[in-house]
Amino acid sequence: WLTICQNAMQENVTILESERSLDHVSHEKLGAELIRQWQLPLLVQEAVQYHHDGFIVGKVYAYEQAVDIVHLSNLLVHSFSFGSSGHSQIRNPSKEIVRRLLSSEDALTHVARSVHRALKKTEGLLEGLLAEENASENAPKKTSE
């Protein structure tokens, strides 16, 4: 995983592009296979397997809209540098996906602002949870006497 992330940063490509260039099985294929083996619903399988592609005309999906929603969400979260994706590549959604989901780029701007506000609110919650976890990990361990 570290090699894939380092390659992505050095080559200024996404994790998926790095996985492909290094001839590794992609995380989306691994995730989809795990979900299939766990017998989770097809909606989840497709959303995981195609979260980098969005719905592609010509492919057969049972849940086209779910694939597009997860794809767009992934792009938005990356664009706001929320969490760590292992790469620094920021991509815009295709006009086709924006049209299918939101009908206009103005709507995308509104959604992006809403997502950004929600992520900002979440940051405080996550920081609090991490602080609690770190405090409990660093607390003196009880010993049995």
C-alpha positions in Angstrom: 0.0 0.0 0.0 2.8 2.4 0.9 4.5 1.8 -2.5 1.2 2.6 -4.3 0.8 5.8 -2.3 4.4 6.9 -2.8 4.1 6.3 -6.5 0.8 8.2 -6.7 2.4 11.2 -5.0 5.6 11.1 -7.0 3.8 10.7 -10.3 1.0 13.1 -9.4 -1.7 10.5 -10.2 -4.6 8.9 -8.3 -4.3 5.8 -6.2 -6.3 3.9 -8.9 -3.9 5.1 -11.6 -0.9 4.1 -9.4 -2.3 0.7 -8.8 -2.8 0.2 -12.5 0.6 1.5 -13.4 2.3 -0.8 -10.9 0.2 -3.7 -12.1 -1.5 -4.2 -8.7 -5.1 -5.4 -8.2 -7.1 -2.2 -7.7 -8.7 -1.4 -4.3 -12.1 -1.1 -6.0 -11.8 -4.7 -7.3 -10.6 -6.0 -4.0 -13.4 -4.2 -2.2 -16.1 -5.4 -4.6 -14.8 -9.0 -4.2 -15.0 -8.8 -0.4 -18.5 -7.4 -0.6 -19.5 -10.2 -2.9 -18.1 -12.8 -0.6 -19.8 -11.2 2.4 -23.0 -11.3 0.3 -23.8 -7.7 0.7 -26.4 -6.2 -1.7 -25.6 -5.6 -5.3 -26.1 -1.9 -4.8 -23.1 -1.9 -2.4 -21.0 -4.0 -4.7 -21.6 -1.7 -7.7 -21.0 1.5 -5.7 -17.7 0.2 -4.4 -16.5 -1.4 -7.6 -17.2 1.7 -9.8 -16.7 4.5 -7.3 -13.9 6.0 -9.4 -15.7 5.6 -12.7 -19.3 6.8 -12.1 -21.9 5.3 -14.4 -20.4 4.5 -17.8 -22.7 4.4 -20.7 -22.6 0.9 -22.2 -22.0 -0.9 -19.0 -24.9 -2.7 -17.3 -25.6 -1.6 -13.8 -28.5 -2.4 -11.6 -27.9 0.8 -9.5 -26.7 3.5 -11.9 -27.7 6.4 -9.6 -26.0 4.9 -6.5 -22.7 4.5 -8.5 -22.9 8.1 -9.6 -23.7 9.4 -6.1 -20.7 7.5 -4.5 -18.4 8.6 -7.4 -19.4 12.3 -6.9 -19.1 12.0 -3.1 -15.6 10.5 -3.5 -14.6 13.4 -5.7 -16.0 16.1 -3.4 -14.4 14.6 -0.3 -11.0 14.5 -2.1 -11.4 18.1 -3.3 -11.8 19.3 0.3 -8.8 17.3 1.4 -10.9 15.5 4.0 -9.1 12.5 5.4 -6.2 10.9 3.5 -6.7 9.4 0.1 -3.0 8.6 -0.4 -2.7 11.0 -3.3 -3.0 14.7 -4.0 -4.8 14.5 -7.4 -8.1 16.5 -7.5 -10.5 15.6 -10.3 -13.7 17.3 -11.4 -16.8 15.2 -12.0 -17.7 14.7 -15.7 -20.4 17.0 -17.1 -22.4 13.9 -17.8 -22.5 12.8 -14.1 -23.4 16.3 -13.0 -26.2 16.4 -15.6 -27.6 13.0 -14.5 -27.5 13.7 -10.8 -28.0 17.4 -10.4 -29.1 18.8 -13.8 -26.7 21.8 -13.7 -23.2 22.9 -12.6 -24.9 25.6 -10.5 -26.5 22.8 -8.5 -23.1 21.2 -8.1 -21.7 24.4 -6.6 -24.6 24.4 -4.1 -24.0 20.7 -3.2 -20.3 21.3 -2.9 -20.8 24.1 -0.5 -23.3 22.0 1.6 -20.8 19.1 1.7 -18.0 21.4 2.7 -20.1 22.8 5.6 -21.0 19.3 6.7 -17.4 18.2 6.6 -16.3 21.2 8.6 -18.8 20.3 11.3 -17.6 16.7 11.2 -14.0 17.7 11.7 -14.7 18.8 15.3 -16.5 15.6 16.1 -13.7 13.5 14.6 -11.0 15.4 16.4 -12.9 14.9 19.7 -13.2 11.2 19.1 -9.5 10.9 18.2 -8.6 12.9 21.4 -10.7 10.5 23.5 -9.1 7.5 21.8 -5.6 8.8 22.3 -6.3 9.6 25.9 -7.5 6.1 26.6 -4.6 4.6 24.8 -2.1 6.7 26.8 -3.8 6.2 30.2 -1.9 4.1 32.7 -2.8 0.4 32.3 -4.4 -1.2 35.3 -2.5 -4.2 36.5 -4.0 -7.1 38.3 -2.5 -7.7 41.7 
